[in-house]
Amino acid sequence: MQIPELYKHFLQFPSIQTDTRKIKTGDLFFALKGPNFNGNRFAGQALANGASFAIVDEATGDPGDRIIQVDDVLQTLQNLAQHHRRQFMSPNREKPLPVIAITGSNGKTTSKELVHAVLSTSYKTYTTEGNLNNHIGIPLTLLKIKPDAEIAIIEMGANHQKEIEGYCSYTMPTHGIITNCGKAHLEGFGGVEGIRKGKGELFDYLRLHSGTAFVMWDYDYLREMSKGIKEIITYGTHDTSICGCVKNSSGFLEVTINAGADISLIKTQLVGEYNLPNVLLAVAIGKYFKVADDKIKWALENYIPSNSRSQLLKKDGNHIILDAYNANPTSMQAAIENFAQMEGKDKVLMLGGMMELGAESLAEHRALIDLISKYKWKHVVLVGGDFDKTEHPYLHFKNSAEAKAWFADQHFNEASILIKGSRSTQMEKVLE
C-alpha cells in the first residue's frame, strides 16, 4: 500500500497505537518489532480490541481486509509522519507551520517544556510528550499534530551519528536549538567531537533549508557550529539578543533579564544555576514569536517540573533535589557543584552510576569521585554502574533498593539531599 492511500485511512482514524493493551476503538495499530518483541504476533488481538486496521510486515495468518502488509512497519510509520508533516507546508494553509526541533546532551526536555509553556500562552502548540524523542516517539508526535496547530515543538534524542539527520528528514524543522554538547552517550558517538558532529546534524539541516537557530552564545563551540545558518537568534549572559543572569539559586532559581525583554525578574520553580540557559532560551523563543513579556514571565514562573527532573521536594522535614531522570559526566558535575554552593546543612549526596560512556566510563567515574572529594558532605552514597569498579571511601550499594533501605534507616531530619543518576539506576525509588 502506498503512503497516500494509507494516509486516507489515517485521516479517517487519526489515532496511532503500537501497544494492543492501549487500543481504543478506531485506532490504527502499527505492529512494530524489536529484539525482544514482535508486534506482528498481536495484529489479530489489536483488531479484536477495536483497532480499525493493523499495519504489519509479516504474514500473520489473520483473515480479513483490515490487515495491511507493508515492507517495514517502522519505515512506514516514519514515512506516514513525513507525509503528514508535509500537509502543514501546503499552500492551502494560511501560513506554513513553524516546527521547532530541540536536541542536546543536557536540558533538552526541560527546555522543551519551558518553551511549550511560553508558546502555549499565545498559540495552539503541539509538543513531544514526556521524552518520546526517538525513532518511534518522534513520528508518533508528528502524527498527533492536528490541523489547528500553530506551532510544533519536537524533542530529538540521539546516541549515535546520523540519527538526528534521519529525524530531520521527516520532521523538516524550520527552527532549531542545540542546548549543549556534553559528555553523554560517549560510547555511541565516539567521543566529544563525535557528539558535536551528531548533534550538529540539526544545524546542518537548518543551514541547508534556510532555517533559524537559537544559539547559546556563551558556548564558543555552538557559535562555530551555527556558522552559515540564515537566521541566528542569540541568548546568553552578555552581548546577546536575550541577555540574563542568575539572581539567586540558593532555593528555586531566580533569573534577571538584562536585555531583550521587559522582564526584570523571573522566579522559577526550577533548581540549579544550570537551568539558566533553558530559561533564557524560552524567553528568546517567546520574544521571537511575539509572545507578550508578561505572558513569558507568567509561564516560566508557573511551570512546575515533574518526572524526577530538577524537582525540589520537602519530605519528612528534609529538602530534597530529585534529578534522577538521567545523568552523564556533564550534568553530574553541574548538579554536584550547584548543590555544594547551595545553602543547607547535613548535605547528603546519593548518586547512581552513569551509563553509555564506553571506554571512558571508569575514568569519568573516577573524575566524579575526585570532584566529590573537594567538598564536605554529611554522607555520600554511590549506587551501581562503574562506581562498583572504582576505589573510593564512600558508602556503596549495588542498586537503588539497597540504597532505599539505608536511607529509610537514617531518619534524616532537616537535611539537604541530592538524588541523581542514570535512568537505569532508578534512583527515584530511594524515596518510594
ABEGO torsion letter per residue (X at the ends): XBAAAAAAAAAABBBBBABAAABBBGBBBBBBBBAABBAAAAAAAAAAAGBABBBBABBAGBBEAABBBBABAAAAAAAAAAAAAAAAABAABABBBBBBBBBEABGAAAAAAAAAAAAAAABBBBBBBEABABAAAAAAAAAABBAABABBBBBBBBABBGAAAAAAAAAGBABBBBABBBBBGAAAAGEAAAAAAAAAAAAAAAAAAGBBBBBBAABAAAAAAABGBABBBBBEABGBABBBBBABAABBBBBBBABGBBBABBBBABBEAAAAAAAAAAAAAAAAAGBBAAAAAAAAAABBBBGGBGBBBBBGGBBBBBBAABBBAAAAAAAAAAAAABBEBGBBBBBBBBBGAEAAAAAAAAAAAAAAAABBBABBBBBEEAAAABBBABBBBABAAAAAAAAAAAGBBGBBBBBBEBAAAGAAAAAX
